[in-house]
Amino acid sequence: MRVVLDTHTFLWWVTDAPQLSNTVRGIIADSDNTILFSAASAWEIVIKVRTGKLILPEEPESYIPSRLAANQFESLPIQMNHVLQVAKLPGYHKDPFDRILIAQSQIEKIPILTIDNLITQYAVSSIW
């Protein structure tokens, strides 16, 4: 199964946070699954670090790639069709990073691993 991580899911996984559901833990741990990390999440993390809303043990430029490699997560770039899909989304969710993740989920036909209830209001598959 291919899935894309919401930003909080990535951060909770790499820090072994207790907030992560057992279902999501199982999906990520299953080596038969392809776990995707969106460029939108990297962008969100960088912005949150730079604005002081998130503290990491090292700079995001090394933190993100090292965690992707250690966990064998694959990068999901933001493509033009993802961006254009955002224009078709209803306005339930105002967060631009989540809106890109929703669009990527729709275009790529993959579920999002997220606890965010606003995302579940869209025509996407979400797992928690």
N, C-alpha and C positions, 0 to 999 in steps of 0.2 A: 504494500500500500504506500502511496505517496501522500505526504501531508506537509502542510506549511505551519510553522510555529508562529504564534503571536509573540510579540516582544516580551511580555511578562513570562510567557511559558519558557522561552529561551533562558531568560535570566534566572527563573526559579529552577530550571533543570541544572544549569551549570553551577548553581550554588547549593544544590540539593535541598531546596526550601520545602518545608512541610506543606505549603499551600498547594503543591502539585498533586493532582488526583492520581489514584492508583491506576486508573484507566490510561491516562496520559503517560505515566511512567512506563507502563507496559508497552505502549506503542513505540515510544522513543527508544526503549531498551531492546526492542526486537530488531535484530540485524537484518531481517527480511524486508523491513520497511525503509523507504527513502525519506529522510527527514530534510525538509527544505527550510532555509533561513532567508527571508526576503531582504533585499537591499534596503527596503523601507524600514525594517527593524534596525538595521545598522545605522541608518540615518537618524532614526528616533533616539537611539542610545547616544550617539555622538552629540546631538542637540541637548539631551537631558544632562549629560555630563558637563557640557560647556556652560549650561545655565545653572548648574549647581543642584539640579533636581535628582541627580543620580550620582552616586559615588562608586567607583570601581577600584579594585586593588592595583590597577595599572591603566595606562592610557588605552582608549578604545581602539586605537590603531593596531595595538598588539593583542589586547584582550579578546576582541572579536575573532580575528583569524585563528588565534591559538585555540580558542574553545570550539570553533567550527572544525578544525583539524582533529583535535583530541576526541571529538564525538562523531566524527565522520559525517557531519551535516554538509549538505550541498547548498551552494548559493543559488538564490532565485533572483535574477536581475529584474529590474523594472523595465518592461518593454513598452513601446508606444501603444500597443493594443490594450495593455493594462491601464495606462493613463486615460485613454479614450473611454474605457469601460466605466471609469469613475463618473463621467458625465451622465451616465444612465442610471446611477444609483439614487434611490430616494434619500432624503436628507435626515434620516434617523440619527446617524452618527456623524458628528462634526469633526472628529479627529482625522486629519488628512492621512496619517500613517495607517490607521485602521481601514480607511476607505480604500487605500491602495491594496492592502491585504485582502479585503473583500473582493475587489476587482480581480486580483491575481487568482484567488480561489475560484471565482466564476470562470475566468478564461481558461485556466489550467485544469479545471474540473477536479480539484483536490480539496479535502476538508482542511479546516483551520483548527489547530489545537488551541482553544481559548476558553477562558472563564467569562469573557465579556458578553453580557446578556444583550447588549445593543447589536452585536454582530449577528446574533441568532435571529434577529428580525429581518435579515436579508435572505435572499435566495441563495444560500450557501449551506454546505454541510459543515457543522462544527462538532467537535468532540471535546468533552471534558469528563 
